[in-house]
Amino acid sequence: MDFVFIKSRSNNKFKRLIFIICLLIFSFNKYAFSELLVQQPRNSGNQETLQHEVKVTLKLIQVYVTDKKGNPVTDLNQTEFELYDNGKRVNLTEFERHVLYSPKKTDREVQQKVSSAVHSQMNRKFILFFDFAFNNARGIMKAKEAALYFIDTKLHPSDEVAVLSYSTMKGLTLHNNLTADHSKVREVVEGFGLKDVLGRAEDLNPKEEYSRFQSLDKKIYKFQVLNFSKKIKDLAKALGYIPGYKHIIFFSSGVTNKIVYGRRNSHVKYEWEDMSKELASSNCLFYTVDSSSFELSDAENGFFNTATGFFYRDMIWGSTLERLAQVTGGKYFGNINDYENITEEIQDLTSVYYVLGYYIDERWDGKYHKIKVEVKRRDCKVLAQKGYFNSRPFNKYNELEKKIHLVDLALNENPLFLIEGELPLLVLPYSVTEGFRLAVISKIQIEMLKEISQEKIEINTLIFDNRNFIVSFRKEEIDFSKYAQKDLYYSSLLTLPPGQYKCCVVLRNSETGKAARAASSVVIPEKI
């Protein structure tokens, strides 16, 4: 029997148990393991080299066009568009027109494809972003109500939706990656409650704001604002590699205006503005929905602008949200209680768009390309992607990008950096005195590892529940160069409650990002 058994370091107590499991399988039938763990055939063709050779790839650009009254223009054709990449006009080879009628008005969904050659990645992408830090209990519950209404009445089957939240204790949390399974998204939002108020930023009671602001610990609040800005800037960089516009519906009371734009807070202002510009560069449009849910008198705190219909506040929340929406190209909504009309307007603003395609030489340098789109028809206003980033080498990713990359490797069908072919995986649930355990055993072939690395490799074990939440995660590095045998087996033992799970083992080179994956689903019953 020519194989090496590698145990997760956290499971030394059960090493003998797993060894016996493997031994019994091989003793019964030397082919049993390979029959249970069916491996997909591998492509014998040449893989992309680690140097990322330059190749021609199709670039897709998303464009919105309105007339002088602000209504979507729905009848443009390919010849009416001109596109410039870094100042150079390009030849458009692909074209799509998308018109998504509101589900409230009609059950029809129209996606008019002028060119059948494009398998578009440009379906609408929404991110429901819940701010638990700069918010209050009432605002959070109202945001939940508004988000559920949006999911139930405004989404089309092709729309992809993700759920994000931010709190001072947990930081930035990705609850659900972009998915067209809207029922899962609804489950996530439905699960939010008052417990999520924990981890708020410095508590600013709006009715007492002016009388006690000077006594607040401004340094703590500034630190919280700076930390938020830096986290969202990292998020923007990661989102920049997702094609097309990302429509981010941001439920928040906002950050105190004087902390950002006060005369003595230039550093905070710089970080906030830099965050906003990074979001704009990454084609993230913020639709900021003010969930502060209170009224202030004009005489005390600001004035009502009849032209815009917005209340401008000298001291507190509204201005930072308005500025964030303005810089990113989105829109500010000042009253979350009007969420039915707000979500209808977001649907209308995002319902009609065009996709322009052209070919480029793909380069792995991470450089930014500025995009300019013009329309020959008169009196048209064009809202197009401001640009895109070339792909970057994996070792230039920040920590958040690496985490998103890992989840992408585990869940997506065709993620970047994943070599062809699946590693076999055996998942065995069993009961013990203290509950239920899961034995995760993966077969690793040396030949497959050569495409990743022959030295140290990350082994990541991720367990997702039926909502794609990570319920268990383990990571360790193993130097495979010391193993000369043909077959290796890696195992990990986990304690989990009954339920349905997806188990993934991802082997990843920490320098290049090249990876191999093993995945399987399992159900742990109430009784075994």
N, C-alpha and C positions, 0 to 999 in steps of 0.2 A: 504494500500500500504506500504509494509515493506521494505524500502530501504533507503540508505543514498547517497546523491549527493555530490561529492567532486569536487570542482572547482580548476583549475590551478590558482595560485595566481595572475598571470599576466593578468587575464581576468575578473576581478571583474565587469567591466562595463557591461559584457554580461551575468552575472549569471542568471538574470531573463529570458533571451531569451532561454538559454539551458534548464532551468527548465521547461519552457512552452513546448519545443519540447518533452521532456521526458513525461510530463503530457499528452500531446495530444496522444502520441503513446499508453500509457497505458489506456487512456480513451476510445480510439477507440476499442482496443482489448487487453485484459490483456496478450494474448499470442503473440501479434504482435512483440514485441521486441525480444523475444526468437526465433521467426521464422526468423526474419531478421538476427539475430546474431547466426548462427548455430555453435554450439560448437562441436568439435570432441570428440568422446568417450575417456575417460581416462582409462589408464591401472590400473586395480585393484591390480596388483602385487606389491611386495615390491619395493620401490624406493631405490636407492643407499643412504646410510646413509651419514650424514655430516662428519663422520670420514673417509670416503673413504676406505672401506674395501678392503683388498688385493684380487685381482682377476687375473686370467690368461688372458693375452691378446696377440694378434699376433703383433710382431714387424717386420717391413719391412725395409730393408736396400738396398739402391741404389748403384750400382757398375758400373764403366766404366773400360774397359780393352782394352789396345792397344798392338800391337806387337813392336818389337825393332825399326821399322821404323816409329812408331807413328800412324799406321793405326788401326782402330777399329777391334777387334776380335769378330766375329759374331757367332761362332759355338761352344761355350763352353756349357757344360751340368752341371747339379747340382752336380754330384760327383766330379767335378774338382775344386770346391770351398771349402775353409775352413774358418770359421768365428769365431772370438774370441771376447767375450763380457767381458770387464774388465779382460782380460787375460785367461778367461775360454772358452774352445772350446764348441760350442753349436751344437745341432742337427738341421740341416736345414730341415724344413718340407714343405716349399713352394718355388717355383722357377718360374721366368718369364724371358723371353728374349724379348727385344723390339728392333726393327729395323725400324727406320723412314727414308725413303728415301727422299731426297730433292725434294720438289714440283717442283723445276725448272727442275729436271732431269726426274722425273716420277710422275704420279698421284697416284701411289700405296702407300699405307701405310700398313706396315706389323707389327703386334703385335703378336708374336708367344708365345702362352701360353702353357708352358709345364705342369703346374698345373692349373686345372680349379677351384681349391678351393679358389684361391686368387682373390678378387675383388680389383684390385690394386688401391691404392691412389698415385701411383708413375708415373703418367703421367708427362710430362715435365712441369716445372714451370719457367716462365720468369718474371722478374721484370724490366721494362723499367724505369730507374732512371735518371731524368734530374736534373743536378746541375745548378741552376740559380744564385748561390752565387759566386762560383769560376769559372766564365765563362764570355763570352762577347756576344754581340748581334749576331754577325756573327756565333759564335759557337753554340748558342742556335738554331738558324734557321737551321743550318746544322744538328744538332742533331735531330731536328724534321723531316727533310728530310730522314735521315738515319733510324729512327724508323719507319716511314710510309712504307719505302721500306721493312724493316724486316717483318712488319705485313702483307704486301700484298704478299710477295713472299716466306717466310720461315716458316710460322706457319702451323701446322697440326691441324685438327679439335679437337683433344684431348688435345692440348696444352692449359694450363692455363696461363693467362697474367695479370699482375697488373701494375699500373702506379704510380710512386712516384716522388716527386720533393722536392728540398730543396732550400730555400732562407733565407737570414738573417732576413727579415721582418716577413715572415709567418712560418719559421721553416720547419719542416718536414711535408709534406702534402701527404696523401694517396688519390689520385684522383680516383682510381678504384681498388677494391679488386680483388684477383685472380678470373678470370672468363674465360670460354671457349667461351664467346660471343665476338668474335674479332671485330665485327662491333662497339660495344660500346667502346672498347679500342681505336679503330681508331678515333672515334669521340673526345675522350679526347685529344689525341695527336694532332689532327687537330686543336683543339681549342687553342693550345699554340701559343703565338705571342710575339711581342716586349714588350708588357706590362709586360711580365714575367721577363724581365731584371731587373725590379725594385727589390730592396732588394739584390743587389750584395754585395759581400765583398769589401774590399778596392780595388779601381780600380788600377790595375797594368798594365800600357801600356808596352808591351814587348819591343817595340823599344826604350823606354826610361828607361828601367828597371835598367840598370847598372849606369846610370848617376844620378838617383834620388832616388834609393832605400833607401839610408841612411837617407833621409829626410822624409820618410813616417812614419806615426805613427805606429810603430811596435806593440805597446801594444794593439791597437784596432784590428789589424790583428791577433795577437796571440789569443786574446779573441774569435774572430770569428772562428778560427781553432779549438780551444778547445771546443767551443760550438757545432760545427759540429761533432767532434769526440764523444762527450758524447751523442748526439742525435742518431747517427748511432749505437753506442754501445747499447743503449736502444732498437733500432729497431732490432738489431741482436738477443737480448734475446727473443724478441717476435717471431721472425721468426724461432727460434730454436724449437718451438713446432709444426711447420708445417713439416710433414714428407717428407723425401727425400731432394734432392738437390734443391736449389733455384738459378737459373742462373740469375745474376743481370748484366744487360748491363748498364754501368755507363757512361753517356755522360758528360764529364767535361774537363776543362783545367787544373785541378789539383791545388794543394796547393803549394805555393812557397817552394822550396826544403830547403833553408837555414832556414826558419822559423821552419821546422820540424826537420831537421837533423843538424842544426847549433850547435856549441859547447856550446853556452850559453842557449840553449833551451831544456834542458833535460826533463823538465816537458811536453812540447808539444810533444816531441818525444815519451815519455812514453804513453801518451794518444792516439796518433796516432797508435802506435804499438799495444796497448791494444785493441783498436777498431778493428784493422785488425785481431787479434787473436780471438776476440769474434765472428766476422763474420765467420771465419774458423771453429770454434767450433760449430756454428749453421748451418753448411753445406751451406753457402752462397758463391758461386763462383762469383767473380767480373771479368767481362770482361770490362776492362777500355778502353774507346774509347776517345782518346785525341782530343778535339774539339778546341784547341787553334788556329789552322789554321794560322800559320805564320812560316817563315823560318829564321834561325839565322846562322851566319857564324861560321864555325868550329873554326877559330882562336879566336873569341871573347868568345864563350860560351860553348864549349864542343868538342866532337869528334863523328864521325860516325863510328859505329862498323860494319864492313862488315860481320862479322860472324852472327850477329843477325838481321842486317838490321835496327837497331834502332839508333836514334841520342840521345846520352847521354848528358844531360845538367848539367853543374856544379851548376847553380844558381836556375833555375826555375822549371817549372811545371812537366816535364816528370817523374822524378825519384819517386815522391810520388805516381803517378798512377801505375808505374811499380811495386813498392814495394807492393802496395795494391793488385794487381793482383797476385803477387808471393806468398804472405802469404796465401791468400784464396784458391789458387789452380786454379785460372782462367788464363786469358791471357791479356797482354797489346797490344793495337793496336795504333800505333803512328800517324796515319794520317786519320782523319775522312772523308776526301775527297774520300778515297778508300772504302766507306761504302759497295759497292756491294760485293767486295771480303771479307770484314770483316764479314758481315752477313752470307755469304756462309760458311766461316770457323767456325763461331759459330754454324751454323746448323750441320756441319760435326762433330764438337767436342762433340755435345750433342745428336747425332742421334741414337747411339747404346748403350744400357745399359741393365744391368741385375738387377732383384729384388730378393733378398734372404729373406726368411721369417722363423722366429722361435718364439716359445712361451716363454713369460717371466711372472714373477709375477709383476704386475703393482703396484707401490708404489708411494704415493703422497708426496715425500720428495724433489723433485726438483733436485736430485743428477744427476751428469753427468756420463755417461757410455762411456768408451773409446772403440772404435771398431777397429778391425784389420781384414782385409780380405786378404787371400792368394789364389793364383791359382797354381795348380800343374803343369800346362803346362809350358814349359821352354820359356824364353825370352819374358815373358808377364809383362807389367807394369800395376799395379792395382791402380785405383783412386776410393776410396770408402769413404762413409761418415766417418768422423773422430770420430763420436760418436752421442749421443742423450741425451736429458735431460728427466728424469722422470717428470711426471706431478707434478705441485706444487699447494698448497692451494691458493685460490683466494686472500686471504689477503696478500700474498707475491708478488703479481703482482706489477710492477711499473705502473706509470700513463699511459704511452703509451700502455702497454699491456692491461690495463683496457679499454682503448678507442677501441682498436682493438677487444677485447672481446665483447664489446657492439655492434659494427657493425656486428660482427659474429653472435651474438644472433638475430639481426634484419633481416639479409639477408640470412643466410645459412639454409638449410633444417633441418639439424641434429646437431646443435652446442653443444659443451660440456657445461654442467651445466643446460641446458634447461629441465624443467620437461615436461612430456608428456601431450598433450592436449593444445589446443589453447584457449586463452581468446577471447570472442566475441568482435567485434569492428564495430561501425557504423560511417561512414564518410559522412558528409553532406556539400556540397558546397552551398554557397548562396552569393548574391551580396549586397553590401552596397554602400553608396554614394562615399566613397573614393576608391572603388575597389572590390576585391573578398575576401571572407573569407572561411575558412574551419573549420567546427565543428567536432572535433574528440571525440567520446564518447565511452568509454570502460566499459564493465560490468565485475566486479571483484567478484569472488565467494570466500567467506571466507575459504571454504574447500580446495580450490586450494592454497590459501595463506599459509595455515598451512605447506605445503611442502616447502615453501620458508622461511617464518618467520612470527611470530605474532606481531612483533614489528616494528621498523623503516625499511622502504623499499624505495629504490630509484624508482621513476617513471620517466622514460625517454621517451619522445615523439620525434621520429625521422621521418622526412619527406624526402624522396629521390625523385629525378627527374628520368626521363627515362634513364639516364646514371648512375644511382646509386650514384649520388652526393648528399650529405646531404645539403638540402636547408633551413632546419629549425630544430632547436634542443632546447629542453627544458628539464631541470632536476630539480627535487625537492624531498625532503624526507618527507614521511608521516608516522606517527605512527598509525598503524592499530589496535593496541591493545585496543584502546579506543572505537572502533566500534564493538558493539555486534550483529548488524543486520546481516542478512544472505546475502543480496546483497548490493554491493557498485557500484556506477557509478562514473567514473572519466572523466572529459572533459577538453579539451583545445581548444582555438580558435586561428586560425592563419591567417595571411594575405599572400596570394600567388597569383601570376599571373596565367592566364589560362595555362593549360598544363596537362600532365599525371604524376601522383605521386603514390608512394607507401608509405603508412602510417603505422608506427609501434609504439606500446606502449610496452615498456619493463619494467617489474617490476623485480628489482634485489636486492638481499641481498648484502649489501656492504661488509660484512665479509666473506661469503661463496661463493658468486658468483651465487648461485642458482637463477634461473630466470623463469618467465612466460612471454608469449608473446601474443600480439594481433596484427594482420596484415591485411591490406586491401588495395586495389588499388582504385584510384578515378581519374576521369577526370574533370577538371574545364574548362567548355566550354568558348568560347569568350563572349557568352551572356547567361544569366540564366533567 
